[in-house]
């Protein structure tokens, strides 16, 4: 089997319900009743839609108990974002027990949103949350495919992110960044989100415009970098901890025009909130 064949075989197929919803959402005027009928067929999707609309963020005066009503309130884009993320997360969880991996992903997502509330960035909250949850989504797939991949990660803990990708490509033919990005593309996430996953090792080139990407990719990567830095200081879970995180933070701060002093104040405040 070639490296390319192995790469393709790692990407889980899209669930039928995702394909059906993608077809519906391609239409300019989606039939939200059909969307509701599909979502009612999946208990996990049914639950997450209701949980989302009833969260404090939306401030509903009375509990919403109808999925059809929830879909109308959330809108098509928000619903499709929820569906994609829920299905991807549930599929990746089938690769094995990786509670610490998902705990870290949730930490990074939450911190990304908290940082976003303190900074002036033209980003979508759903995109921020999705990248926080999925920025290392290629890891479970690589661990499932290659019995020695965990050992490779442990042995390369002192590598910077670019060297880590080079090692993975040399040993396996591709990196977990590439695998995660390809899964994001195949599961209908926006290209700028897939690029954010793919280009983590090339942060400096992305932020300095040496790699041509959507401006949202630059903003998302800068925000992700700061969230990873705060997460690493707050508590260390099992995950890749790039040895070049400090230089990456400096690059992100320069891109966001944020001083060290201001960032350290924000960082201290967020860690206090988490505690």
Secondary structure, 3 states (H helix, E strand, C coil): CCHHHHHHHHCCCCCHHHHHHHHHHHCCCCCHHHHHHHHCCCHHHHHHHHHHHCCCCCCCCCCCCCHHHHHHHHCHHHHHHHHHHHHHHHHHHCCCCCHHHHHHHHHHHHHHHHHHCCCCCCCCHHHHHHHHHHCCCHHHHHHHHCCCHHHHHHHCCCCCHHHHHHHHHHHHCCCHHHHHHHHHHHCCCCHHHHHHHHHHHHHHHHHCCCCCCCHHHHHHHHHHHHHHHHHHHHCCCCCCCCCCHHHHHHHHHHHHCCCHHHHHHHHHHHHHHHC
